[in-house]
């Protein structure tokens, strides 16, 4: 009976579910809401020194004003590649270069674009819910296997499945709350 460790299994499932929620938060952080957020530039890759590097490895990104991002490029020779990378990232931003600093005014979002972004936020949330349900399925499959092998009793299996469901419900509630907050932010409510 010593082969099955319910606490380790539960901790692993919880860790994986938290990972799905964190991934959702990162994905939503990249969505533009009309307010300047340094995470907006996280997906930008800059071609410098013969390699593609994340923007945050060649410059410092700050949000000095609610509708402005500032990118301080560390090496003067990288200003042009950084500007090019931001323009071609499909974020709808037009950098204004001042020496080694690029200023990025954040334009207002159109109603249509807000709706598209809200839809995208909903899709990200659904991906996170699916990931969490897959973790639940893995956990329940593990419990069934342990019960078949005689490592846990049938009653213990049912009790642990209940705990797995509680973890799932908690994680999905977190996903829903995060997504709803982001949608309200995007739609300006």
trRosetta pair geometry for C-beta under 8 A, 3 or more apart (Angstrom, degrees):
i j d omega theta_ij theta_ji phi_ij phi_ji
1 4 7.2 -62 -177 34 55 95
1 150 7.7 -87 -87 132 74 77
1 151 5.8 134 -137 -153 51 54
1 152 7.6 107 -149 -74 91 46
3 146 7.9 -169 96 -131 100 93
3 149 7.6 -64 76 122 141 139
3 151 5.3 -87 67 -119 101 128
4 9 7.5 -10 -173 -30 82 134
4 146 4.5 80 -105 -143 146 129
4 149 8.0 149 -48 75 121 122
4 151 3.8 109 -14 150 126 132
4 152 5.6 -85 88 -38 157 100
5 8 3.9 39 107 18 121 115
5 9 6.4 158 91 -17 65 86
6 9 5.7 -58 -148 38 31 113
6 10 6.1 31 155 -20 67 107
6 152 7.4 93 -69 -93 110 140
6 156 7.7 -109 -79 174 141 111
6 160 5.8 -118 -140 -109 117 129
7 10 5.7 -54 -145 37 30 110
7 11 6.2 30 155 -19 65 106
8 11 5.7 -53 -145 37 30 111
8 12 6.3 33 153 -21 64 106
9 12 5.8 -56 -150 34 29 112
9 13 6.4 27 153 -17 65 106
9 139 6.7 123 164 -138 104 89
9 142 6.2 -176 -144 120 130 144
9 143 7.8 130 152 -68 156 80
9 160 7.8 27 91 -171 134 131
10 13 5.8 -55 -148 37 31 110
10 14 6.2 32 153 -20 65 108
10 160 7.6 -122 -70 -152 105 95
10 163 6.3 -38 -115 132 123 131
10 164 7.5 -128 -113 -81 78 70
10 167 7.2 -178 -159 -55 83 146
11 14 5.7 -55 -146 38 30 113
11 15 6.3 34 153 -23 64 106
12 15 5.7 -53 -148 34 30 113
12 16 6.4 26 155 -16 64 106
13 16 5.8 -57 -149 38 31 109
13 17 6.3 29 154 -18 66 107
13 135 5.7 132 -152 162 78 107
13 136 7.5 80 -161 -91 123 43
13 138 7.5 -180 -106 83 95 101
13 139 4.5 30 -98 -82 138 132
13 164 6.2 -59 157 -127 167 89
13 167 5.9 83 119 113 115 161
14 17 5.8 -56 -147 37 30 109
14 18 6.3 32 154 -20 65 106
14 167 5.6 -109 -89 -144 78 131
15 18 5.8 -55 -148 36 29 111
15 19 6.5 37 149 -26 62 104
16 19 5.4 -48 -152 28 34 119
16 20 6.9 38 150 -21 63 97
16 135 4.6 170 109 -122 124 133
17 20 5.7 -48 -156 28 38 112
17 21 6.8 35 147 -16 65 102
17 132 5.2 60 -132 -127 90 91
17 135 5.3 -158 -69 85 78 160
17 167 6.0 168 4 155 162 103
17 168 7.1 -139 -112 -100 143 48
17 171 4.0 -90 172 -93 122 156
18 21 5.6 -54 -152 37 38 112
18 22 6.2 39 149 -21 69 105
18 171 7.3 -114 -67 -114 45 110
19 22 5.6 -52 -145 37 32 112
19 23 6.3 36 154 -22 64 103
20 23 5.7 -50 -149 33 31 114
20 24 6.6 35 150 -21 61 103
20 128 4.9 131 161 -155 96 77
20 131 4.0 174 -120 101 126 127
20 132 5.1 -156 81 -60 161 79
20 135 7.0 -126 -24 -17 136 135
20 171 6.8 59 67 176 117 128
20 175 7.5 -30 123 -80 103 123
21 24 5.6 -52 -155 33 34 114
21 25 6.6 36 148 -21 65 102
21 128 6.4 87 -91 -168 41 131
21 132 7.9 52 -50 -73 80 119
21 171 6.0 -131 -50 -157 117 86
21 174 5.1 -6 -124 113 139 127
21 175 5.9 -122 -109 -72 83 78
21 178 7.0 142 -162 -10 89 154
22 25 5.5 -50 -149 33 36 113
22 26 6.5 36 152 -18 66 103
23 26 5.7 -54 -151 36 32 112
23 27 6.3 33 151 -19 66 106
23 128 6.6 175 78 -101 98 96
23 131 7.4 23 55 43 141 172
24 27 5.7 -55 -147 37 31 111
24 28 6.1 26 157 -15 67 109
24 124 5.7 129 -140 149 77 101
24 125 6.3 67 -146 -101 130 51
24 127 7.5 167 -93 77 90 92
24 128 3.9 -4 -66 -72 125 147
24 175 5.9 116 -5 -128 176 87
24 178 6.0 103 119 103 123 145
24 179 7.2 -63 176 -64 129 91
25 28 5.9 -58 -145 41 28 107
25 29 6.2 39 152 -31 63 105
25 178 6.2 -87 -84 -159 80 144
26 29 5.5 -50 -149 26 30 118
26 30 7.1 28 154 -19 60 102
26 39 7.8 -149 -150 -162 56 130
26 42 7.8 -121 -170 121 89 164
27 30 6.1 -61 -165 29 33 110
27 31 7.6 36 143 -28 62 99
27 124 4.5 -179 117 -144 139 135
27 127 7.9 61 -3 64 175 134
28 31 5.6 -44 -160 15 47 116
28 121 5.9 59 -117 -128 97 93
28 124 6.0 174 -63 103 79 156
28 178 6.7 -175 9 154 163 104
28 179 7.2 -147 -87 -103 141 57
28 182 4.6 -86 -164 -105 130 158
29 37 6.8 -143 -171 143 75 139
29 39 3.8 -56 156 143 108 157
29 42 7.1 44 110 6 111 146
30 39 6.0 -105 -75 142 51 96
30 40 6.6 117 -147 -123 48 36
30 42 5.8 -97 -94 54 98 114
30 43 5.8 61 -140 -24 135 114
31 117 5.3 127 -172 -163 116 107
31 120 6.3 165 -108 95 126 123
31 121 6.1 -38 -36 -73 174 94
31 182 6.8 77 61 -179 137 122
31 186 6.6 -35 137 -88 126 123
32 37 7.8 -172 -120 34 54 108
32 40 5.8 59 -90 -126 83 117
32 91 6.8 127 -51 -163 135 91
32 92 7.8 -100 18 49 170 114
32 106 7.3 -176 -159 -155 115 112
32 109 6.8 160 117 -79 105 122
32 117 6.7 -103 62 -111 69 146
33 37 7.2 55 28 -13 102 128
33 109 7.6 -79 -180 -20 24 146
33 117 7.5 176 -92 144 55 153
33 182 7.7 -124 -84 -163 126 71
33 185 4.8 -25 -145 139 146 101
33 186 5.1 -104 -120 -92 84 56
34 67 7.8 -32 163 -110 64 94
34 106 6.8 130 -168 140 34 119
34 108 6.2 23 -136 -141 107 50
34 109 4.7 -94 -74 -2 101 108
34 114 7.9 -4 -40 -93 120 102
34 186 7.8 130 -1 -142 99 44
34 188 6.8 8 32 -77 154 106
35 66 5.6 -59 -143 -175 88 84
35 67 7.1 -85 -132 -83 44 60
35 106 7.1 63 178 106 10 162
35 185 7.8 -71 15 -180 122 106
36 40 7.3 -93 -159 4 50 141
36 63 4.1 158 121 -140 115 112
36 65 6.8 84 14 86 148 58
36 66 6.0 161 20 169 99 28
36 67 5.8 163 -31 -125 103 13
36 68 5.6 -39 -66 56 154 27
36 69 4.9 180 -154 -59 114 77
36 104 7.9 136 -124 90 111 97
36 106 5.0 -157 -75 -22 78 141
37 40 5.0 118 73 -29 81 96
37 63 6.5 -14 -101 -68 20 150
38 41 6.6 -56 -175 32 52 101
38 42 7.9 81 132 -49 66 85
38 61 4.5 134 -148 116 98 110
38 62 6.6 -21 -88 -113 120 20
38 63 5.7 -118 -49 -29 82 102
38 69 6.9 141 -98 -133 56 111
39 42 5.1 -12 -164 -22 59 122
40 69 6.8 -120 59 -67 127 151
40 91 6.6 102 165 -153 101 140
40 106 8.0 -162 -56 -107 178 120
41 44 4.8 -34 -172 9 75 127
41 55 5.2 -69 151 68 110 157
41 56 7.7 134 106 -51 104 85
41 61 5.3 -163 55 -119 139 157
41 69 6.8 148 -30 171 125 157
41 71 7.2 158 -125 -87 172 120
41 86 7.1 -27 -128 -113 110 98
41 89 7.8 48 -135 123 66 176
41 91 7.7 -41 -95 -56 62 171
42 54 7.3 -15 -165 -161 54 117
42 55 7.6 -134 -117 41 19 109
42 56 7.2 -3 -115 -22 60 122
43 89 6.8 135 96 -163 96 118
44 54 7.3 96 82 -159 61 58
44 55 4.2 30 88 -35 109 128
44 85 5.4 103 -179 141 101 109
44 86 5.9 4 -135 -92 147 61
44 89 4.8 -47 -103 -94 89 147
44 91 7.7 -47 -70 -21 108 136
45 52 4.5 16 168 -179 121 108
45 53 6.8 148 -159 69 72 24
45 54 6.3 -50 -105 -94 64 42
45 55 7.3 -114 -90 -37 17 74
45 85 6.4 -136 86 -153 42 127
46 52 7.1 149 72 -153 31 58
46 53 5.6 -31 63 65 84 80
46 54 7.6 32 16 141 86 11
46 55 5.6 101 -23 -93 112 62
46 58 5.4 -85 67 31 148 147
46 78 7.0 58 155 -172 141 110
46 81 5.3 97 -174 134 98 103
46 82 5.3 -13 -119 -96 140 60
46 85 4.3 -98 -99 -27 69 164
47 51 7.4 -171 -146 96 59 23
47 52 5.6 -33 -92 -93 67 67
47 53 8.0 140 -102 17 20 73
47 81 5.6 -125 69 -158 68 123
47 85 7.0 168 7 -75 71 113
48 51 7.1 -28 73 60 52 66
48 53 5.9 -50 45 25 99 120
48 58 5.7 108 23 -102 157 149
48 75 7.8 127 -168 64 143 130
48 78 5.0 5 -113 -119 140 109
48 81 5.2 156 -73 92 86 158
48 82 7.9 8 -54 -54 126 77
49 53 7.5 37 43 -22 106 131
53 57 4.6 -104 167 74 116 127
53 58 5.8 108 96 -33 130 110
54 57 5.1 91 66 -1 79 104
55 58 6.4 -80 -158 46 38 93
55 59 5.9 -41 173 47 79 106
55 61 6.7 54 124 -48 118 126
55 71 7.2 -61 176 -138 121 128
55 82 6.8 98 -134 -139 92 94
55 85 6.8 -179 -84 111 101 138
55 86 7.6 74 -106 -72 140 89
56 59 7.1 -84 -115 67 27 63
56 60 7.8 52 -142 -112 66 35
56 61 6.3 -70 -94 5 82 112
58 73 6.5 -6 139 -144 89 80
58 74 6.2 -137 180 28 49 103
58 75 7.0 -69 -162 27 90 100
58 78 5.2 -132 178 163 127 158
58 82 6.4 -155 106 -82 126 113
59 71 4.9 32 147 179 144 90
59 72 5.8 163 -167 78 87 45
59 73 4.5 -43 -97 -99 112 51
59 74 6.1 -153 -94 -12 48 78
59 78 7.4 -154 -54 112 100 128
59 82 5.9 74 -31 -126 143 149
59 102 8.0 -5 -162 24 158 110
60 71 7.4 160 78 -156 45 47
60 72 4.5 -7 55 55 97 105
60 74 7.4 93 -15 -58 85 90
61 69 6.3 -12 -167 -176 94 111
61 70 7.3 153 -155 81 46 51
61 71 5.4 -13 -101 -104 74 75
61 72 8.0 -159 -71 22 29 71
62 69 7.2 154 83 -161 39 62
62 70 4.9 -16 64 61 90 100
62 72 7.3 25 6 -7 107 106
63 66 7.6 43 163 -109 111 22
63 68 7.0 138 -158 85 61 57
63 69 5.6 -38 -98 -105 70 66
63 70 7.4 173 -91 16 20 80
64 68 5.9 -38 61 94 86 113
64 70 5.2 39 -9 -11 112 129
65 68 4.0 42 55 32 105 112
67 105 6.5 19 138 -162 92 70
67 106 4.7 -131 -165 53 65 99
68 103 6.3 -21 -166 -170 109 94
68 104 6.8 142 -162 75 56 55
68 105 5.8 -28 -104 -105 79 52
68 106 6.6 -134 -70 0 27 88
69 93 7.7 -19 41 -146 126 147
69 103 7.6 152 81 -162 51 45
69 104 4.1 -12 60 60 97 113
69 106 6.7 85 -13 -51 92 101
70 101 6.1 -16 -170 -169 97 108
70 102 7.3 153 -160 79 47 52
70 103 5.8 -17 -106 -107 73 66
70 104 7.4 -160 -73 20 27 80
71 82 6.4 -172 137 159 138 133
71 86 7.3 -144 -7 -68 163 146
71 95 7.2 -46 34 -125 126 127
71 101 6.9 149 77 -160 51 55
71 102 4.2 -9 58 57 105 101
71 103 8.0 -158 23 -72 73 23
71 104 6.7 53 -11 -17 104 114
72 100 6.5 46 -163 121 63 96
72 101 5.3 -20 -102 -104 65 83
73 76 7.3 113 107 -99 113 27
73 78 5.2 -162 -174 88 122 98
73 79 5.0 175 59 -89 162 66
73 82 5.2 -152 -95 7 125 159
73 100 4.8 -128 61 -175 87 84
73 101 7.3 -162 13 -83 77 29
73 102 6.9 62 -27 -10 105 101
74 78 7.2 21 58 45 69 136
74 100 7.7 102 -70 177 4 132
75 78 4.6 74 76 1 94 111
76 79 6.1 -21 -168 -20 46 112
76 100 5.6 -83 -99 -90 69 109
78 81 5.4 -61 -158 49 63 109
78 82 5.6 65 144 -28 87 106
79 82 5.9 -62 -151 37 26 110
79 83 6.3 25 155 -19 65 108
79 97 6.4 88 173 -143 118 127
79 100 5.9 -118 -82 -126 117 56
79 102 7.3 156 -155 -52 83 104
80 83 5.7 -55 -146 36 30 111
80 84 6.2 30 156 -19 66 107
81 84 5.6 -54 -145 38 32 113
81 85 6.2 34 156 -23 66 106
82 85 5.7 -54 -147 35 29 112
82 86 6.5 28 155 -18 64 106
82 95 8.0 109 120 -89 86 176
82 102 6.5 -153 116 -15 117 146
83 86 6.0 -58 -151 36 29 109
83 87 6.4 27 154 -17 64 109
83 95 5.0 -133 -132 70 83 142
83 97 5.9 -31 -88 -68 138 120
83 102 6.0 -179 -89 -105 84 139
84 87 5.9 -58 -148 38 29 111
84 88 6.1 7 162 -2 66 114
85 88 6.3 -67 -140 48 25 97
85 89 6.3 45 155 -50 63 102
86 89 5.7 -41 -148 4 29 121
86 91 7.2 -59 -172 40 68 125
86 93 5.9 -67 165 89 103 116
86 95 5.2 73 87 -35 144 124
86 102 7.0 163 10 141 161 155
86 104 6.9 -118 -180 -94 144 131
87 93 7.5 -118 -95 85 43 71
87 94 6.9 45 -108 -117 89 55
87 95 6.8 -93 -56 13 86 99
89 93 7.6 -2 59 38 112 106
92 107 6.5 -89 138 39 111 124
93 104 4.8 8 -175 -160 126 116
93 105 7.9 167 -148 65 82 49
93 106 7.3 -32 -107 -104 103 56
93 107 7.9 -166 -101 1 56 94
94 104 7.6 151 69 -136 35 71
94 105 7.5 -14 62 47 82 90
95 102 4.1 -17 -163 -173 125 117
95 103 6.9 132 -159 63 66 39
95 104 5.4 -39 -99 -84 69 83
96 102 6.9 140 64 -163 41 61
96 103 4.7 -26 61 62 99 95
96 104 7.6 178 16 -78 75 34
96 105 7.3 40 -6 -11 118 96
97 101 7.6 146 -156 85 51 47
97 102 5.5 -28 -98 -103 64 77
98 101 5.0 -21 71 71 90 96
98 102 7.6 161 24 -94 69 27
98 103 6.4 30 4 -12 114 107
109 113 4.8 -130 -169 88 90 118
109 114 5.0 110 128 -62 126 85
109 117 7.3 -45 -156 1 148 142
109 186 7.8 -66 93 -168 170 72
110 113 4.6 93 54 7 81 102
110 114 7.0 -140 93 -8 42 85
111 114 5.6 -52 -152 32 32 116
111 115 6.6 33 151 -19 65 103
112 115 5.9 -55 -155 33 31 110
112 116 6.6 33 148 -19 65 104
113 116 5.5 -50 -149 34 36 114
113 117 6.3 35 153 -18 67 105
114 117 5.8 -57 -150 38 30 110
114 118 6.3 32 152 -21 65 106
114 186 5.5 151 -158 153 79 86
114 187 5.5 111 164 -107 121 51
114 188 6.9 -51 -134 -5 147 101
115 118 5.6 -52 -146 35 32 113
115 119 6.4 36 152 -22 64 104
115 187 7.8 59 -81 -101 53 95
116 119 5.7 -56 -154 34 30 113
116 120 6.4 32 149 -20 65 105
117 120 5.4 -51 -148 35 35 115
117 121 6.4 41 151 -23 65 100
117 186 4.7 -156 107 -155 118 137
118 121 5.5 -47 -150 31 34 115
118 122 6.7 37 148 -20 62 102
118 183 4.8 72 -142 -140 95 87
118 186 5.0 -179 -72 94 79 138
118 187 5.7 34 -76 -55 136 100
119 122 5.6 -52 -155 33 34 114
119 123 6.6 35 147 -20 65 103
120 123 5.5 -50 -150 34 35 113
120 124 6.5 38 150 -20 66 102
121 124 5.7 -51 -151 34 33 113
121 125 6.5 34 150 -20 64 105
121 179 5.7 146 154 -153 97 82
121 182 4.9 -169 -146 109 140 122
121 183 5.3 -172 91 -74 146 78
121 186 6.4 -155 -22 -12 144 150
122 125 5.6 -53 -150 35 32 113
122 126 6.5 33 152 -20 65 104
122 179 6.6 94 -101 -177 45 128
122 183 7.1 50 -57 -84 84 126
123 126 5.7 -53 -148 34 33 111
123 127 6.6 37 151 -21 64 101
124 127 5.7 -52 -153 32 33 114
124 128 6.6 32 150 -18 65 104
124 179 7.2 177 82 -108 92 106
125 128 5.6 -54 -153 35 34 112
125 129 6.5 37 149 -21 67 102
125 175 5.5 131 -155 165 85 99
125 176 7.1 88 -169 -95 131 41
125 178 7.4 172 -106 83 103 93
125 179 3.6 13 -83 -87 140 149
126 129 5.5 -48 -147 34 36 113
126 130 6.4 39 153 -21 65 102
127 130 5.8 -54 -151 35 31 112
127 131 6.5 33 150 -20 64 105
128 131 5.6 -52 -150 34 33 114
128 132 6.4 33 152 -19 65 104
128 175 4.7 179 108 -128 128 129
129 132 5.7 -56 -151 36 32 111
129 133 6.3 31 152 -18 66 105
129 172 5.7 59 -123 -125 89 97
129 175 5.7 176 -68 110 77 161
130 133 5.7 -54 -147 37 32 110
130 134 6.4 36 152 -22 64 104
131 134 5.7 -54 -152 33 31 114
131 135 6.7 33 149 -20 63 102
132 135 5.6 -51 -153 32 35 113
132 136 6.6 39 147 -20 65 102
132 168 6.0 131 155 -142 106 76
132 171 4.8 179 -134 112 137 131
132 172 5.8 -175 98 -68 157 81
132 175 7.0 -123 -18 -30 145 143
133 136 5.4 -48 -150 34 37 116
133 137 6.4 41 150 -22 66 101
133 168 7.0 70 -97 -150 52 123
134 137 5.6 -49 -148 33 34 114
134 138 6.5 38 151 -20 64 102
135 138 5.7 -51 -151 34 33 113
135 139 6.4 34 151 -20 64 105
135 168 7.6 176 82 -97 97 90
136 139 5.7 -57 -151 36 31 112
136 140 6.3 26 155 -15 67 107
136 164 5.7 127 -142 156 77 106
136 165 7.1 68 -146 -93 125 49
136 167 7.6 174 -95 82 89 99
136 168 4.4 26 -83 -86 131 133
137 140 5.9 -57 -145 39 30 107
137 141 6.2 33 154 -21 65 106
138 141 5.7 -56 -148 36 29 113
138 142 6.4 32 153 -21 63 106
139 142 5.7 -55 -153 34 31 114
139 143 6.6 30 151 -19 65 104
139 164 4.5 172 117 -132 139 136
140 143 5.5 -51 -149 35 36 113
140 144 6.5 38 152 -20 66 102
140 161 5.6 58 -117 -122 93 98
140 164 6.0 -176 -63 99 78 161
141 144 5.7 -52 -149 34 33 112
141 145 6.4 34 152 -19 64 106
142 145 5.7 -54 -149 36 31 113
142 146 6.3 31 153 -19 65 106
143 146 5.6 -53 -146 36 32 112
143 147 6.3 33 153 -21 65 105
143 152 7.1 -53 -157 59 74 145
143 157 5.0 132 163 -146 105 84
143 160 5.3 -179 -119 96 134 125
143 161 5.8 -166 90 -66 165 84
143 164 7.3 -119 -26 -24 141 145
144 147 5.7 -55 -150 35 31 111
144 148 6.3 32 152 -20 65 106
144 157 6.9 86 -87 -158 42 134
145 148 5.7 -54 -148 35 31 111
145 149 6.3 23 155 -12 65 109
146 149 5.9 -60 -146 42 29 107
146 151 4.2 -78 -168 64 83 120
146 152 4.9 36 130 13 112 106
146 157 7.1 173 80 -96 98 99
147 150 7.7 41 177 -72 31 23
147 151 7.4 -82 -68 52 23 75
147 152 5.5 -55 -85 74 65 87
147 153 7.3 8 -129 138 89 13
147 154 5.9 81 -156 -94 128 55
147 156 7.7 176 -95 73 95 91
147 157 4.2 -2 -71 -69 132 144
152 156 4.2 -121 178 93 105 130
152 157 5.5 134 108 -59 118 78
152 160 7.2 -6 165 -3 162 143
153 156 4.5 99 53 5 78 103
153 157 6.9 -133 98 -7 43 85
154 157 5.4 -49 -150 31 34 117
154 158 6.6 34 152 -18 65 102
155 158 5.8 -54 -152 35 32 110
155 159 6.4 32 150 -19 65 107
156 159 5.6 -54 -147 37 32 113
156 160 6.1 29 155 -16 67 109
157 160 5.9 -59 -146 40 27 107
157 161 6.3 31 154 -23 64 106
158 161 5.7 -52 -147 33 30 114
158 162 6.7 37 150 -23 61 101
159 162 5.7 -53 -160 29 32 116
159 163 6.9 31 145 -17 64 102
160 163 5.4 -48 -151 33 40 113
160 164 6.4 45 148 -21 67 100
161 164 5.4 -48 -148 34 36 115
161 165 6.5 40 150 -21 64 102
162 165 5.6 -52 -151 34 32 113
162 166 6.6 36 149 -22 64 101
163 166 5.5 -48 -151 31 36 114
163 167 6.6 38 150 -19 65 100
164 167 5.7 -51 -153 34 34 113
164 168 6.4 37 147 -22 65 106
165 168 5.4 -53 -149 36 34 116
165 169 6.3 37 153 -21 67 103
166 169 5.8 -51 -146 35 31 111
166 170 6.3 31 154 -20 64 106
167 170 5.8 -58 -151 36 29 111
167 171 6.3 25 154 -16 65 109
168 171 5.9 -59 -147 38 28 108
168 172 6.1 22 158 -15 66 110
169 172 6.0 -58 -144 40 27 107
169 173 6.2 32 155 -23 64 107
170 173 5.8 -55 -150 33 28 113
170 174 6.6 30 150 -20 62 105
171 174 5.6 -53 -154 33 33 114
171 175 6.6 36 148 -21 65 102
172 175 5.4 -47 -148 33 38 115
172 176 6.4 40 152 -20 66 102
173 176 5.7 -52 -148 36 32 112
173 177 6.3 31 154 -19 65 106
174 177 5.9 -54 -146 37 29 110
174 178 6.2 29 155 -18 64 109
175 178 5.9 -59 -148 38 27 110
175 179 6.1 22 158 -16 65 111
176 179 6.0 -60 -144 40 27 107
176 180 6.1 26 159 -20 65 110
177 180 5.9 -56 -144 37 26 110
177 181 6.4 27 157 -19 62 107
178 181 6.0 -58 -151 35 26 110
178 182 6.5 23 154 -16 63 109
179 182 5.8 -57 -149 38 32 110
179 183 6.3 33 154 -22 67 105
180 183 5.7 -52 -146 34 31 111
180 184 6.5 31 155 -19 64 104
181 184 5.9 -56 -152 35 30 111
181 185 6.4 31 150 -20 64 107
182 185 5.4 -55 -149 36 34 114
182 186 6.2 33 153 -20 68 105
183 186 5.7 -53 -146 37 32 111
183 187 6.1 15 160 -6 67 111
184 187 6.2 -63 -139 48 26 99
184 189 4.7 -88 -155 63 79 103
185 188 7.7 26 174 -73 28 34
